[in-house]
Amino acid sequence: MSTNPEDMSLDELRTEIQTIDREIVEKIAQRTYVADTIAEVKDEKGLPTTDEDQEQSVMDRAGENAERFDVDANLVKAIFRLLIELNKVEQRESR
């Protein structure tokens, strides 16, 4: 963001939020695409859909990133739990 948020009008701030929201959705789409590719590799190799060690690594990284950016770790972990569950459902449905 090139402008200091304190200097922006309410409309400008709302436009900035809209841009951020679009970028979040874009990142979710990218993550889903990669997760789908992982599911294909797992299927080809006969690996199980669920990998608890990997899921724990994702959750640990989510918590570390939350702390790094001073965001509530519980909120970030809840979002990642949801993303993981959605990917697992998609992987099971595609098998």
Backbone as ProteinMPNN parsed JSONL, in Angstrom:
{"seq_chain_A": "MSTNPEDMSLDELRTEIQTIDREIVEKIAQRTYVADTIAEVKDEKGLPTTDEDQEQSVMDRAGENAERFDVDANLVKAIFRLLIELNKVEQRESR", "coords_chain_A": {"N_chain_A": [[0.859, -1.176, 0.0], [0.648, 2.131, -0.921], [-0.085, 4.478, 0.295], [-0.347, 6.042, 3.477], [-2.416, 4.517, 5.84], [-3.709, 6.116, 7.776], [-4.046, 8.517, 6.501], [-5.978, 8.131, 4.639], [-9.265, 8.282, 3.161], [-12.528, 7.128, 4.276], [-13.837, 5.804, 2.14], [-11.625, 5.24, 0.509], [-10.219, 3.534, 2.198], [-12.043, 1.425, 2.353], [-11.982, 0.583, -0.29], [-9.378, -0.313, -0.376], [-9.588, -2.501, 1.39], [-11.281, -4.104, -0.175], [-9.545, -4.747, -2.259], [-7.578, -6.197, -0.867], [-9.182, -8.319, 0.062], [-9.808, -9.563, -2.388], [-7.258, -10.399, -3.108], [-6.77, -12.242, -1.055], [-8.667, -14.226, -1.661], [-7.643, -14.976, -4.142], [-5.202, -16.11, -3.332], [-6.179, -18.255, -1.809], [-7.346, -19.723, -3.859], [-5.04, -20.383, -5.33], [-3.718, -21.934, -3.42], [-5.53, -24.027, -3.154], [-5.395, -25.148, -5.703], [-2.742, -26.141, -5.696], [-2.974, -27.937, -3.563], [-4.803, -29.719, -4.693], [-3.196, -30.775, -6.68], [-1.304, -32.055, -5.096], [-2.984, -33.998, -4.042], [-3.443, -35.52, -6.343], [-0.876, -36.556, -6.789], [-0.571, -38.047, -4.428], [-2.589, -39.923, -4.873], [-1.65, -41.24, -7.181], [0.599, -42.44, -6.102], [-0.502, -44.06, -4.258], [-0.853, -43.166, -1.672], [-2.158, -42.25, 1.595], [-4.963, -39.996, 2.085], [-4.912, -38.334, 4.326], [-2.385, -36.768, 6.23], [-1.109, -36.541, 9.101], [1.226, -35.566, 10.349], [2.161, -33.704, 8.479], [-0.017, -31.96, 8.464], [0.188, -30.965, 11.07], [2.6, -29.61, 10.844], [1.849, -27.587, 9.064], [0.024, -26.218, 10.691], [1.72, -25.395, 12.756], [3.444, -23.671, 11.354], [1.551, -21.772, 10.584], [0.848, -20.658, 13.049], [3.349, -19.563, 13.772], [3.708, -17.682, 11.71], [1.531, -16.033, 12.233], [2.284, -14.92, 14.678], [4.572, -13.567, 13.824], [3.469, -11.565, 12.233], [1.937, -10.277, 14.046], [-0.735, -11.112, 14.511], [-3.73, -12.586, 15.719], [-3.057, -15.764, 16.804], [-4.769, -17.941, 17.267], [-6.984, -17.351, 15.663], [-5.82, -17.377, 13.092], [-4.935, -20.036, 12.998], [-7.402, -21.326, 13.121], [-8.494, -20.601, 10.658], [-6.677, -21.893, 8.956], [-7.132, -24.547, 9.743], [-9.693, -24.883, 8.726], [-9.166, -24.553, 5.951], [-7.51, -26.793, 5.534], [-9.296, -28.883, 6.151], [-11.246, -28.495, 4.161], [-9.701, -29.037, 1.881], [-9.112, -31.739, 2.363], [-11.658, -32.888, 2.209], [-12.237, -32.384, -0.498], [-10.191, -33.936, -1.637], [-10.942, -36.531, -0.836], [-13.394, -36.737, -2.136], [-12.627, -36.706, -4.783], [-11.444, -39.102, -5.198]], "CA_chain_A": [[0.0, 0.0, 0.0], [1.531, 3.285, -1.084], [-0.553, 5.58, 1.121], [-0.483, 5.764, 4.894], [-3.842, 4.343, 6.115], [-4.253, 7.225, 8.559], [-4.318, 9.642, 5.601], [-6.966, 7.722, 3.643], [-10.681, 8.475, 3.488], [-13.268, 5.897, 4.516], [-14.025, 5.136, 0.852], [-10.333, 4.713, 0.077], [-9.93, 2.393, 3.061], [-12.92, 0.328, 1.934], [-11.441, 0.097, -1.56], [-8.179, -1.073, -0.013], [-10.073, -3.772, 1.939], [-11.77, -4.895, -1.306], [-8.361, -5.25, -2.954], [-6.992, -7.229, 0.0], [-10.09, -9.471, 0.033], [-9.616, -10.242, -3.67], [-5.958, -11.065, -3.044], [-6.928, -13.402, -0.176], [-9.371, -15.251, -2.436], [-6.688, -15.452, -5.14], [-4.254, -16.987, -2.639], [-6.903, -19.481, -1.478], [-7.462, -20.47, -5.118], [-3.717, -20.932, -5.631], [-3.456, -22.981, -2.442], [-6.408, -25.142, -3.495], [-4.827, -25.78, -6.9], [-1.568, -26.92, -5.289], [-3.475, -29.051, -2.755], [-5.376, -30.684, -5.631], [-2.063, -31.433, -7.321], [-0.781, -32.976, -4.081], [-3.927, -35.119, -3.982], [-3.187, -36.356, -7.515], [0.384, -37.272, -6.545], [-0.87, -39.052, -3.402], [-3.391, -40.973, -5.497], [-0.754, -41.987, -8.064], [1.546, -43.21, -5.29], [-1.254, -44.887, -3.321], [-0.687, -42.638, -0.317], [-3.425, -41.845, 2.213], [-5.362, -38.594, 1.965], [-4.547, -37.601, 5.539], [-0.999, -36.829, 6.703], [-1.208, -35.764, 10.341], [2.485, -34.849, 10.597], [2.171, -32.543, 7.59], [-1.037, -31.026, 8.962], [0.74, -30.303, 12.25], [3.605, -28.661, 10.352], [1.11, -26.437, 8.52], [-0.528, -25.472, 11.829], [2.844, -24.752, 13.45], [3.858, -22.524, 10.529], [0.487, -20.76, 10.661], [1.025, -19.967, 14.329], [4.574, -18.756, 13.71], [3.448, -16.533, 10.833], [0.619, -15.138, 12.953], [3.093, -14.165, 15.644], [5.473, -12.683, 13.071], [2.707, -10.422, 11.738], [1.159, -9.754, 15.17], [-2.142, -11.444, 14.29], [-4.174, -13.6, 16.676], [-2.671, -17.096, 16.331], [-5.933, -18.829, 17.284], [-7.775, -17.03, 14.483], [-5.089, -17.858, 11.917], [-4.972, -21.503, 13.021], [-8.77, -21.732, 12.787], [-8.629, -20.454, 9.199], [-5.913, -22.959, 8.321], [-7.845, -25.8, 9.99], [-10.782, -24.921, 7.75], [-8.576, -24.802, 4.638], [-7.06, -28.19, 5.499], [-10.479, -29.751, 6.102], [-11.839, -28.366, 2.829], [-8.843, -29.768, 0.942], [-9.284, -33.173, 2.612], [-12.959, -33.27, 1.652], [-12.068, -32.417, -1.957], [-9.349, -35.074, -1.995], [-11.739, -37.753, -0.667], [-14.438, -36.761, -3.157], [-12.039, -36.918, -6.101], [-10.888, -40.483, -5.275]], "C_chain_A": [[0.897, 1.228, 0.0], [1.153, 4.439, -0.163], [-0.647, 5.127, 2.571], [-1.973, 5.634, 5.223], [-4.47, 5.5, 6.895], [-4.639, 8.428, 7.7], [-5.417, 9.329, 4.584], [-8.387, 7.998, 4.13], [-11.331, 7.115, 3.724], [-13.474, 5.114, 3.216], [-12.723, 4.514, 0.345], [-9.95, 3.481, 0.906], [-10.78, 1.189, 2.668], [-12.458, -0.263, 0.602], [-10.199, -0.749, -1.307], [-8.567, -2.446, 0.547], [-10.561, -4.68, 0.804], [-10.604, -5.514, -2.074], [-7.723, -6.388, -2.159], [-7.855, -8.489, -0.019], [-9.933, -10.259, -1.262], [-8.294, -11.017, -3.662], [-6.013, -12.302, -2.146], [-7.595, -14.542, -0.935], [-8.439, -15.832, -3.505], [-5.69, -16.43, -4.515], [-4.912, -18.298, -2.237], [-7.038, -20.352, -2.728], [-6.129, -21.112, -5.487], [-3.402, -22.103, -4.703], [-4.276, -24.228, -2.764], [-5.882, -25.889, -4.712], [-3.633, -26.663, -6.525], [-2.003, -28.127, -4.457], [-4.096, -30.13, -3.639], [-4.273, -31.463, -6.346], [-1.42, -32.434, -6.368], [-1.678, -34.209, -3.995], [-3.708, -36.07, -5.157], [-1.917, -37.187, -7.323], [0.158, -38.372, -5.506], [-1.617, -40.229, -4.013], [-2.522, -41.859, -6.391], [0.177, -42.905, -7.275], [0.844, -44.104, -4.277], [-1.114, -44.442, -1.873], [-2.033, -42.225, 0.268], [-3.682, -40.35, 2.059], [-4.834, -37.77, 3.132], [-3.093, -37.844, 5.906], [-0.927, -35.931, 7.938], [0.066, -34.99, 10.659], [2.553, -33.583, 9.746], [1.158, -31.498, 8.053], [-0.518, -30.266, 10.176], [1.8, -29.287, 11.848], [2.943, -27.406, 9.805], [0.588, -25.579, 9.665], [0.576, -24.736, 12.594], [3.307, -23.514, 12.678], [2.827, -21.41, 10.589], [0.617, -19.961, 11.949], [2.251, -19.07, 14.343], [4.37, -17.516, 12.846], [2.508, -15.54, 11.501], [1.402, -14.282, 13.935], [3.992, -13.157, 14.935], [4.76, -11.413, 12.624], [1.772, -9.836, 12.792], [-0.35, -9.89, 14.942], [-2.489, -12.555, 15.276], [-3.918, -15.004, 16.121], [-3.861, -18.05, 16.304], [-6.814, -18.599, 16.056], [-7.109, -17.602, 13.227], [-5.132, -19.382, 11.859], [-6.369, -22.012, 12.678], [-9.003, -21.651, 11.278], [-7.891, -21.589, 8.495], [-6.543, -24.322, 8.559], [-8.97, -25.974, 8.972], [-10.247, -25.223, 6.342], [-8.138, -26.262, 4.495], [-8.257, -29.126, 5.371], [-11.15, -29.689, 4.733], [-11.024, -29.128, 1.792], [-9.004, -31.276, 1.118], [-10.608, -33.671, 2.044], [-12.868, -33.375, 0.136], [-11.257, -33.623, -2.39], [-10.143, -36.373, -1.891], [-12.789, -37.863, -1.773], [-13.885, -37.07, -4.544], [-11.495, -38.338, -6.275], [-11.942, -41.467, -5.693]], "O_chain_A": [[1.801, 1.346, 0.828], [1.99, 5.293, 0.129], [-0.981, 3.977, 2.855], [-2.737, 6.55, 4.919], [-5.64, 5.822, 6.69], [-5.452, 9.257, 8.11], [-5.751, 10.177, 3.757], [-8.678, 7.955, 5.325], [-10.75, 6.077, 3.408], [-13.304, 3.895, 3.195], [-12.72, 3.401, -0.182], [-9.421, 2.506, 0.372], [-10.289, 0.06, 2.653], [-12.538, -1.474, 0.396], [-9.997, -1.778, -1.951], [-7.935, -3.447, 0.21], [-10.292, -5.882, 0.811], [-10.673, -6.671, -2.489], [-7.371, -7.423, -2.724], [-7.332, -9.6, -0.106], [-9.924, -11.49, -1.24], [-8.223, -12.147, -4.146], [-5.369, -13.307, -2.446], [-7.147, -15.687, -0.865], [-8.445, -17.039, -3.745], [-5.373, -17.46, -5.109], [-4.279, -19.351, -2.311], [-6.867, -21.569, -2.665], [-6.096, -22.267, -5.913], [-2.885, -23.132, -5.139], [-3.778, -25.349, -2.66], [-5.916, -27.118, -4.753], [-3.53, -27.8, -6.985], [-1.462, -29.22, -4.623], [-3.937, -31.321, -3.369], [-4.405, -32.663, -6.586], [-1.036, -33.529, -6.777], [-1.186, -35.333, -3.888], [-3.777, -37.288, -4.991], [-1.886, -38.372, -7.653], [0.633, -39.495, -5.674], [-1.324, -41.386, -3.713], [-2.643, -43.083, -6.363], [0.503, -44.006, -7.719], [1.498, -44.823, -3.522], [-1.241, -45.251, -0.954], [-2.953, -41.885, -0.476], [-2.756, -39.552, 1.921], [-4.366, -36.646, 2.949], [-2.622, -38.981, 5.895], [-0.712, -34.724, 7.834], [-0.002, -33.878, 11.182], [2.953, -32.523, 10.227], [1.439, -30.3, 8.036], [-0.751, -29.064, 10.305], [1.889, -28.216, 12.448], [3.411, -26.293, 10.046], [0.693, -24.353, 9.621], [0.391, -23.598, 13.024], [3.534, -22.453, 13.26], [3.184, -20.233, 10.64], [0.509, -18.735, 11.942], [2.207, -17.954, 14.859], [4.808, -16.424, 13.208], [2.674, -14.33, 11.347], [1.207, -13.069, 14.013], [4.152, -12.027, 15.396], [5.34, -10.327, 12.627], [0.92, -9.004, 12.481], [-1.124, -8.954, 15.142], [-1.635, -13.369, 15.626], [-4.486, -15.388, 15.099], [-3.954, -18.887, 15.406], [-7.332, -19.554, 15.475], [-7.768, -18.235, 12.402], [-5.341, -19.957, 10.791], [-6.499, -23.036, 12.007], [-9.634, -22.532, 10.694], [-8.412, -22.18, 7.549], [-6.5, -25.177, 7.674], [-9.176, -27.06, 8.43], [-10.81, -26.052, 5.627], [-8.367, -26.887, 3.46], [-8.232, -30.06, 4.569], [-11.576, -30.716, 4.204], [-11.589, -29.791, 0.922], [-9.03, -32.014, 0.132], [-10.669, -34.755, 1.463], [-13.359, -34.337, -0.454], [-11.581, -34.268, -3.387], [-10.032, -37.231, -2.766], [-13.043, -38.952, -2.287], [-14.588, -37.631, -5.385], [-11.127, -38.728, -7.383], [-11.661, -42.66, -5.81]]}, "name": "protein", "num_of_chains": 1, "seq": "MSTNPEDMSLDELRTEIQTIDREIVEKIAQRTYVADTIAEVKDEKGLPTTDEDQEQSVMDRAGENAERFDVDANLVKAIFRLLIELNKVEQRESR"}
